[in-house]
Amino acid sequence: MMIIILLISISLTIAVAFLVVFFWNIKSGQYDDMYTPSVRMLFDQKKDDNKPVS
């Protein structure tokens, strides 16, 4: 019985840690830009012709 209580407490601790990190990322603006990643593949990258070939 003691091992079940230990495993539940460990899993709850890990879940709370992930929840805290998730809210910290939201507060820091990690998920603000939802448009740019979806259209980034549509634009070609410009080649720099002035680069020396090595």
Helices and strands as residue ranges (DSSP letters): H 2-28, H 36-39, G 40-42
